[in-house]
Amino acid sequence: MSIPAFTDISKPTNDILNKDFYHLAASTLEVKSKAPNGVSFNVKGKSAHEGPTGGQIEAKYTDVPTGRSLTDLTFGVASRPGAGNHSRWRHSMTMRPGRATLLITFRRAGLTLTQAWTTLNTLDTKLELDNTISKGLKAEVLTQFLPTTQSKGAKLNLHFKQPNFHARAFFDLLKGPTANVDAVLGHDGFLVGAEAGYDVQKAAVTRYAAAVGYSVPEYTAAVTATNNLSLFSASYFHKVNSQVEAGAKATWDSKGNNAVGLEVASKYRLDPTSFAKAKINDRGIAALAYNVLLRPGVTLGLGASFDTQNLNEAAHKVGASFTFEA
């Protein structure tokens, strides 16, 4: 298994506890499409139970690597066929008595450009270079602009991944500037990770966290200490079989009271096109969800949550989600 990022050490548990529960919003609509030239469009809209309706439109373009070639260069020499390969320049040479053919190809690095415009009048741009600068290194440049307030933001993210190592660095270039760095080491399923934040102007460490875990295809267990080692969490995920999954998470805040929060969830795949989920926490809040693929490209999600300790009160929520993909 590949080494996860620091925030993904508990991802299987977090996904089963939080993903695909549709009661959090009254209704959600998402439309995905892809143009013939490869540009992907994604339109999202969400109606909250309380507050305004929000949405965004996003366009994503990926420029795949390309190359140029120069052939049929003739030399008055004779030799055996040869080939070379160095970085982004690739060349191959075939020589015969009285003739030599040289093929030179320059690989242009591929990049991904994503731009989004939200109903809050925010313009977001992300430029990604993956495995271009160095093998295993992904660089991201993110900018944000608010026309109404002329507010600007710029961030640089670096992801470096190797077979037994995964490190990330996040730099906020205009605020602070600040830097957040995390790293995870893994061997035979065992994971050890740490995170730290640093403010350049204050010349001080602003945050730190640590985590240990064990991950195999059938189950994942992790213990994390975040919020400057004051918030402790223990999580467990188990893939029982191809149809049933289960997960649980316990949380304790050492700066708060002695109470331990507990949340348990399960997922059951009804058939190849649908599944159901259920969860409950120590406060008696239960949630149910149902997801079904109505037809290729059309997905419906239904969800509801109930306060089991106050069934007579209007604290219950229901929600629906529609996703169209072409």
C-alpha positions in Angstrom: 0.0 0.0 0.0 1.1 3.5 -0.7 2.0 5.8 2.2 -0.8 8.2 3.0 -0.4 11.9 3.8 -0.4 12.9 7.5 -4.1 14.0 7.4 -5.0 10.8 5.6 -3.7 8.4 8.3 -7.2 8.0 9.6 -8.9 8.6 6.2 -10.8 5.3 5.9 -12.4 5.9 9.3 -13.1 9.6 8.6 -14.7 8.6 5.2 -17.1 6.1 6.7 -18.1 8.5 9.5 -18.5 11.7 7.3 -18.7 10.9 3.6 -22.0 10.3 1.8 -24.2 11.6 4.6 -26.6 13.9 2.9 -28.5 15.5 5.8 -25.9 18.2 6.3 -27.5 20.3 3.5 -31.1 20.5 2.5 -30.3 19.8 -1.1 -27.1 19.5 -3.2 -26.8 19.5 -7.0 -23.6 18.7 -8.9 -23.1 18.6 -12.7 -19.9 17.2 -14.3 -19.1 17.3 -17.9 -16.0 17.1 -20.2 -15.6 18.9 -23.5 -14.0 17.3 -26.6 -10.8 19.3 -26.1 -10.3 17.7 -22.6 -11.6 20.6 -20.5 -13.6 19.4 -17.5 -16.5 21.5 -16.0 -18.0 21.1 -12.6 -21.0 23.1 -11.4 -22.0 22.7 -7.7 -24.9 24.2 -5.8 -25.9 23.7 -2.2 -28.9 24.8 -0.2 -28.2 25.0 3.5 -30.7 24.3 6.2 -30.0 27.8 7.5 -28.4 30.6 5.6 -28.0 31.4 1.9 -27.6 29.1 -1.0 -24.1 28.7 -2.3 -22.4 27.4 -5.4 -19.5 27.5 -7.7 -18.5 26.8 -11.3 -15.1 25.2 -12.0 -13.1 24.5 -15.1 -10.1 22.2 -15.3 -7.6 21.8 -18.1 -4.8 19.3 -18.3 -2.0 19.9 -20.7 -0.5 16.5 -21.4 3.2 16.1 -22.2 4.0 16.5 -25.9 7.2 16.4 -28.0 8.9 17.5 -31.2 11.0 15.3 -33.5 13.8 15.9 -36.0 14.6 13.0 -38.3 16.7 12.0 -41.3 19.9 13.7 -40.4 22.6 12.1 -42.6 26.2 11.5 -41.5 29.0 9.9 -43.4 29.8 7.4 -40.7 28.9 3.8 -40.0 28.2 2.2 -36.6 25.7 0.1 -34.8 22.3 1.4 -33.6 22.4 3.4 -30.3 20.0 5.2 -28.1 20.1 7.7 -25.3 17.9 9.1 -22.6 18.5 12.1 -20.4 15.9 14.0 -18.4 13.3 15.5 -20.7 15.6 15.2 -23.8 15.3 11.8 -25.5 17.2 10.7 -28.6 17.8 7.6 -30.6 20.2 7.1 -33.4 20.3 4.4 -36.1 23.4 4.2 -38.3 24.0 2.2 -41.4 26.8 2.4 -43.9 26.7 5.8 -45.5 23.6 7.0 -43.6 22.5 7.8 -40.0 19.0 8.7 -38.8 18.8 10.8 -35.6 15.5 11.2 -33.7 15.4 13.9 -31.0 12.3 14.4 -28.8 11.9 17.1 -26.2 9.2 16.3 -23.7 7.1 19.3 -22.6 6.0 18.9 -19.0 2.3 18.5 -18.5 0.4 20.8 -16.2 -3.1 21.1 -14.8 -4.9 24.4 -14.5 -8.1 24.7 -12.5 -10.2 27.9 -12.1 -13.3 28.4 -10.0 -15.8 31.2 -9.4 -18.1 31.0 -6.4 -21.3 32.8 -5.5 -19.3 34.7 -2.9 -17.6 36.3 -5.9 -14.3 34.6 -5.2 -11.9 33.7 -8.0 -9.7 30.7 -7.3 -6.9 29.4 -9.5 -4.7 26.4 -9.1 -1.7 25.4 -11.2 -0.3 21.8 -10.7 2.9 20.3 -11.9 3.0 16.6 -11.1 6.2 14.5 -11.5 7.7 17.3 -13.6 10.4 19.0 -11.5 11.4 15.7 -9.9 10.1 12.1 -9.7 7.5 11.9 -6.9 7.3 15.7 -6.5 4.0 17.6 -7.1 4.0 21.4 -6.9 0.8 23.5 -6.6 0.4 27.2 -6.9 -2.9 28.5 -5.6 -4.2 32.1 -5.9 -7.4 33.7 -4.7 -8.9 37.1 -5.6 -12.0 38.9 -4.3 -13.0 41.7 -6.7 -15.3 43.4 -4.2 -12.6 43.9 -1.6 -9.5 43.6 -3.8 -8.2 41.0 -1.4 -5.6 38.6 -2.7 -4.1 35.3 -1.6 -1.2 33.2 -2.8 -0.1 29.8 -1.6 2.6 27.2 -2.6 2.1 23.6 -1.8 4.7 20.8 -2.3 4.0 17.1 -2.1 6.9 14.6 -2.2 6.1 10.9 -2.2 8.4 7.9 -2.2 7.7 4.2 -1.6 8.1 4.5 2.2 7.9 8.3 2.7 5.3 11.0 2.1 6.0 14.7 3.0 4.1 17.9 2.3 4.8 21.6 2.7 2.2 24.4 2.6 3.3 28.0 2.4 1.0 31.0 2.7 3.0 33.6 0.9 1.0 36.7 1.7 -0.3 36.1 5.2 2.6 35.8 7.6 4.2 34.2 5.6 3.5 30.9 7.3 4.6 27.4 6.6 3.0 24.0 7.6 5.1 20.9 7.1 4.1 17.3 7.7 5.7 13.9 7.0 4.8 10.2 7.3 7.1 7.2 7.4 5.8 3.7 6.7 7.1 0.2 6.8 5.1 -3.1 6.6 1.9 -1.3 7.3 3.1 0.7 10.3 2.9 4.5 10.0 4.5 7.3 12.0 3.8 10.9 11.2 4.3 14.4 12.5 3.2 17.9 11.7 4.4 21.4 12.5 3.5 25.0 11.7 5.8 28.0 11.7 5.1 31.8 11.5 8.0 33.6 9.9 7.1 37.1 11.3 6.7 35.7 14.8 9.6 33.3 14.4 7.7 30.8 16.4 6.2 27.3 16.0 2.4 27.8 15.9 1.1 24.3 15.8 2.3 20.7 16.1 0.8 17.2 16.0 1.7 13.6 15.8 0.2 10.3 14.8 0.8 6.6 14.6 -1.1 3.9 12.7 -1.3 0.6 11.2 -2.9 0.0 7.8 -3.5 -3.1 5.7 -6.2 -3.7 3.0 -8.6 -5.3 5.5 -8.4 -2.8 8.4 -6.8 0.4 9.6 -6.1 1.6 13.1 -4.7 5.0 14.1 -4.0 7.2 17.1 -3.6 11.0 16.6 -2.7 13.9 18.8 -3.6 17.3 17.3 -4.1 20.9 18.5 -0.6 21.0 20.0 -0.9 17.4 21.4 -4.0 18.3 23.4 -6.8 16.6 21.3 -6.4 12.8 21.2 -8.3 10.5 18.8 -8.3 6.8 18.3 -9.9 5.4 15.2 -10.5 2.0 13.7 -11.8 0.9 10.3 -12.7 -2.7 9.2 -13.6 -3.9 5.8 -15.5 -7.0 6.8 -16.1 -8.2 3.3 -17.0 -6.8 -0.1 -20.4 -5.7 1.2 -19.9 -4.6 4.8 -17.6 -1.9 6.3 -17.5 -0.6 9.8 -15.6 2.1 11.6 -15.4 3.9 15.0 -13.7 6.9 16.5 -13.1 8.0 20.1 -12.0 11.6 20.9 -10.7 13.2 24.1 -9.8 16.8 24.6 -7.3 17.1 27.5 -8.0 20.8 27.9 -11.8 20.2 28.3 -13.7 17.9 30.5 -13.1 14.2 31.0 -15.8 13.2 28.6 -14.8 11.0 25.7 -16.7 11.4 22.4 -17.6 8.3 20.5 -18.9 7.8 17.0 -19.7 4.5 15.2 -20.7 4.0 11.6 -21.4 1.1 9.1 -21.8 0.8 5.4 -23.7 -1.9 3.6 -23.6 -2.4 -0.2 -27.0 -3.5 -1.2 -26.1 -4.3 -4.9 -23.5 -3.1 -7.4 -25.4 0.2 -7.9 -26.5 1.2 -4.4 -25.4 1.2 -0.7 -26.8 2.3 2.7 -25.0 3.9 5.6 -25.8 4.5 9.3 -24.0 6.1 12.2 -24.6 7.3 15.8 -22.6 9.2 18.3 -22.5 9.4 22.1 -24.9 12.4 22.1 -27.6 10.3 20.6 -27.5 11.9 17.1 -28.2 9.1 14.5 -27.9 9.5 10.8 -29.0 7.4 7.8 -28.0 7.6 4.1 -28.9 5.9 0.9 -27.0 6.2 -2.4 -28.1 4.7 -5.7 -26.9 5.0 -9.3 -30.2 5.6 -11.2 -28.6 5.2 -14.6 -25.1 5.8 -16.0 -24.1 9.3 -15.0 -27.0 10.0 -12.6 -26.6 9.4 -8.9 -29.2 10.1 -6.2 -28.4 10.4 -2.5 -30.9 10.7 0.4 -30.1 11.3 4.0 -31.6 12.1 7.4 -30.4 12.7 11.0 -32.4 12.3 14.2 -31.8 13.5 17.8 -32.8 10.3 19.5 -32.8 12.0 22.9 -35.3 14.7 21.8 -37.5 13.0 19.3 -40.4 15.4 20.0 -38.3 18.5 19.1 -37.7 19.9 15.6 -34.0 19.1 15.6 -34.1 16.5 12.8 -32.7 17.1 9.4 -33.2 15.6 5.9 -31.3 16.2 2.7 -31.0 15.1 -0.9 -28.2 15.1 -3.4 -28.2 14.8 -7.2 -25.1 14.3 -9.3 -25.1 14.3 -13.1 -22.0 13.3 -15.0 -21.5 13.3 -18.7 
